[in-house]
Amino acid sequence: MAQKGPEKPSQPEFHLPQPAVLNPPSRSARILHMAVKMFMAGRKRLQVRFGTYNPTAKPEPYQLRSFPQRGYFAVTEVKLPQSRGFYLYPTDATGPHRVVLQLHGGSYISPFSHMYAKAAYQYAQAAETKNGAAAVFSLDYRTAPEHPYPAALEDALDAYDWLLTQGYAPDQIILAGDSAGGGLALALALKLRDQGVPNCARALVLLSPWTDLPAKGTSYQANKYRDPLFQSVPGVPDPEPIAKYYVGDADPYDPYLSPAYAQLHDLPPTLALVGQTELLYSDSVKVIRGLQDAGVKARLQVYPEVIHVWPAAFTRLPESQRAWQQISYFLHEN
């Protein structure tokens, strides 16, 4: 059984820190931040006016039909017990290489998409060693509301087990995820630890991770009108909490749902990247502080004015290029 953390808090337990990235935001980042904020504000007003908000919709254009193949990489679709994945591997590797288990975002309701397929190549390069680029296993886990918790976690365990059957040792496996996938990557590490798997992975990489499904962190109020993607709009009712579709009948404070409330000892070295104006800012702060307090090597990189999951969604931004450099540096150190 997983050990739960402190009792359910009624008030935030910490203050938001200042950005760790000292450089001011690029002009491109500022323009994008403003444009997305204006677009989403107008969209939310229209959604309320015409009643079109549907958090369970899975638009066909965003579903992956085929995984793009580039350069010296090959791609194989893998059937898992209850889901599927895409195994991207370098054909020119000269020796043992690492593998990244990529867990995508999308609030646990959206499937694996082309954006994440592109990000898989970024992970492959960031985790390369002297033997060549890393392999990447991109999991297309089951999604809510049809498949609530613990479906995604079960599929992540299946993906991890598949990597072991392919001959990968835990110290060759990097767990990586963005948004909901970042929370899922941390939940997977917790589950493996609690199942008695020592040193379950080489490292954790979390991009804007969603780790606080009850939404009790400081930034859920401090950034309520600042987050360009998930902002509230004055005079417009907030939509229903989207977390309920994955949580279902479970306790949202369950550490495998909300790792921000878990005991975070004995976990792999962890890097989290997040934007200062993100609604989920405090999700990263709480997790990294918890890891550091538990003696785990953990680092937080905060960018002052970026969009949620910017390294994967907006790869041409200077901030995206710097983020992938920082991920690469971190993985070379660990």
N, C-alpha and C positions, 0 to 999 in steps of 0.2 A: 504493500500500500504506500502511496505517496505521502510524504509528510507535508502537512499544510503549514503555511506561514502564519503570520499574526492574524488576530481576529479581523473581521470585516471593518475597514476603517470608515468613519463617517466624514472625516475631513482629510485633506491631503497631508502627507507627513513630511513634505520637503518643499523647498522653493526651487524654481527653475534657475539653472545656472546660465551664465553668459556663454555665448558661442566660443568654442575652442578654436575655431578657424579664425585667424586674425585678419586675413585679407577681406576687404569689402566685397560684397557681391558683384559679380560681373554685370555689365550693362545688359547682356542677353538674359541673365537670370532675373534681373529686375523687371524687364519688359515682359518676360514670360509669366512671372509671378502676377503682375498687374492684369495681363490679358486673361489668364485663367480665372482670376478672381472675378473680373467683370463678366466673363462668359458664364461661369457657374452661378453667379447671383441672378443673372437674367434667366437662366435655365430653370432655377428653382422657383422663381416667380411664375413662370409659365407652367411648371409642373403642378403647382398648387392651383393655379387658375383653371387649368384644363383637366386636372385629376389624372395625370399620366404617370405619376411616380410608381414604379414597380420594381422593388429591390430584388425580386426573384427572377426577373427576366434574364435570359442568357442569349443575347443577340447572336445570331448565326455568324455575322462577319468577324466576331472576336474568337470564334472557336477554331482551333488549329486543324486544318485539313491535312497538311503534310509538313513535316519538319524540314526547313531549308538546309541544304547540304552545301558546305563551302570548303574550298581548298583541300587540305590534306586530312579532313575529318570525314568519318563515315558515321551514319546514323542507323540504329536498329530500334524498331518498336518492340517493346517487351510487354508481354501479358503477365500481370500479377494476379493473385487470387481474386481480387475484387476491383482492380483498377488497371491502369497501364502506365508505362513510362517510356521515355525516349533515351536511349543510351548513345551518347555522342562521344566518340573516341578518336584519338589521333592515330593515323595509320603509319606515321613515321617515327613513333616513339622508339627510343634506342635502349630502353630499360624500364624498370618498374616506375610507374608514375602514380600520381595522386588521382583521386576522383572526387568530384563535388556532387553531393546529393542536393539538388536544387528543388526547393519547395516554393511554389508560386503564391502570389497574393491574390486579392479579389474578394476579400471579406468572407471567405469560405463558401461563396455562392457562385463564383465565376470559374469557368474551366481554364485549363492551360491555353495560352494564346500565343500569337506570333511575337508579341513583345517579349515574352519570356524565352521563346526560342532564340531570339537575338541575344538576350542576356546570357544564355548558356555559353555562347562563344566568348563573351567577355569573362565569364568565370573560368573557362578553359585556359585563357591566356593569363589571367591574374594568378592562377594556381600552378603555373608551369614550373618545372624544375630543369636541371641540366639534361634530363632525359627527354625533355619535350613538354608540350602542352598537357594539361590534365584532361582526363575524361570527365564527362558530366552526365549524371543520370537525372533527367528532368521528370519528376513525378506528376502525372495528371490524376490527382486524387479525386475521389467522389466528393460531390458538393451538396450543400444544403440548398433548399429545405428538404429535398428528397432524402438526403443522407446526413442527418445531424451528427453531432459528437456522439461517439468517438470515431466516426468513419474515417475522417482524414488522418487521424493519428494511427489507426490500424493500417491504413494504406502506407503511411510513412514507415512503419515498422516492417511491412512487407518489402518495401524498397530497400531498406537497410539490410535485411536478411538476404535479398537477392545479390547485393554487392558482396556480401561475405561469401556466397556460393561461387562468385566469379573469381575468388582468390584475393580480394582486397582485405587487408588487415585494418582494424580500427584506426591505427595511426596513419593510414593512407586516405582516410575518409574525412572530407570537410563538409559540414552541414551548413547550408546557406539558404536564406529565404528573405523575402520582402513582405512587408505589411502582415497580412494573416499568415503568410508562409514563414515570416520571421518568428512569429509566435509559435508556429507549428514546429519549426526547427529546434527551438529551445525546449518545447514540450517533448519532442522526441528524445533529446538528450536527457531530460529529466526521467522519462520513462525507462530508457536504457539503464541509467544509473540506478534507478529503484529496482530494476530487475536483476541487478548485480553484475552488469557489464562494466568492468573497470576501463577507464580511459576510452570511452566509447567512440571518440572522434579526435581528430588532430586539432580542429579548430571550429569555431562558430562564426559565421558572418551574417549580420542582421541588418537589413536595409529598412529603415522606418518601421520597425517591428510593432505589431499589434499584440500587446501582452496584457492589457488591462481591459477585459471585455465589460466589466461593470462600469467603466468610464469614471473612476473616482479620482484619477490623477489631476494635478494642478492645471495642466495645459488644456483639459477639456473645458475649462472656463476661461483661462487666460488667453487662449487662442481661438475661442469660439467664433470670433468675427475676423480673425487674422488668417486662418488657413484658407488658401484660395480654392482648394478642391473640396473640402468638407465643411466649409464655413456655414454658419447660420446667417440668415438674412433678416435684418430688422423688419418686423411686421409680417414675416412669413413663418408659419408653424414649422418646427423641426419635424423631419420624417420620423417614423418609428425607429427605435434602435435596431440596427441591422444585425446586431450580435445575436438576437433571439433566434434567428433561423438556424444557426449552427449550435447554439447552446441547447435548444430544445428544453427538455425537462431536467437537465443537469444543473448543478450549482455553478453559476458563472465564476465563482471564486475558486473552483477546482484548479489546482496548479497546472494540470495538463490542458486546461482551457485558458487560464490567465496566469502565465508563469511569473508575472510581477508579484504574485502573492505566494510564491514557492520558496522553499529553502534551497538556496542556490549554491550549495557546497559541492565540491568534487565534480566540477564541470570543466569542459575544455576551455582553453584560452578563447576569448570572445571579443570581437570588434562590432560595434554598433555605429551606424551612421544615420543621422536624423536632421531635419530642418528645424530651425528655431521657431518658426511660425506654424509648425504642424500641430494639428489637433492631438496627434499621438506622441508629441515630444516627451511628455513625462513618462510614457511607457518605457522609453529607452533609458531615461535617467534613473528610474527606480530599479530597473533590471541591472544596469551596470553598477550602480551603488551596492545593490545586494550581492552581486558577484564579488566585487572588491572587498566588501565586509566579510565575505566567506573565504577570503584568501585566494580567489581565482584571478588569474591574470586577465584583466578586462579593460578595454579602452573605448571611450566615447568620442566620436568626432561629430561636432555640431556645425552645421552650415547656416549662415544667417538668413538667407532669403531664397529658398528653393521650394520646388514642388514635391509632394509626397512621392517617394520612390524615384527620385530624379535620376539616379545613375542608370536605371533600366529604361525609364520612360523617355528621357531626353538626352540621348547619348552624345550629342554634339555640344552641349553646354560645357564651358570650361570647368564648371563645378563637377560635372559628370566625369570628365577625364581625370580630374584630380582625385575624385572618389575611387576610381578604379586603380589609380596609382597607389593610394593608401591601402586598399584591399590587397594589392600585390605585395607591398612592403610588409604588411602584417603577416601574410601567409608565408613569406620568405623568412620571417623571424620565428615562425612557429612550425 
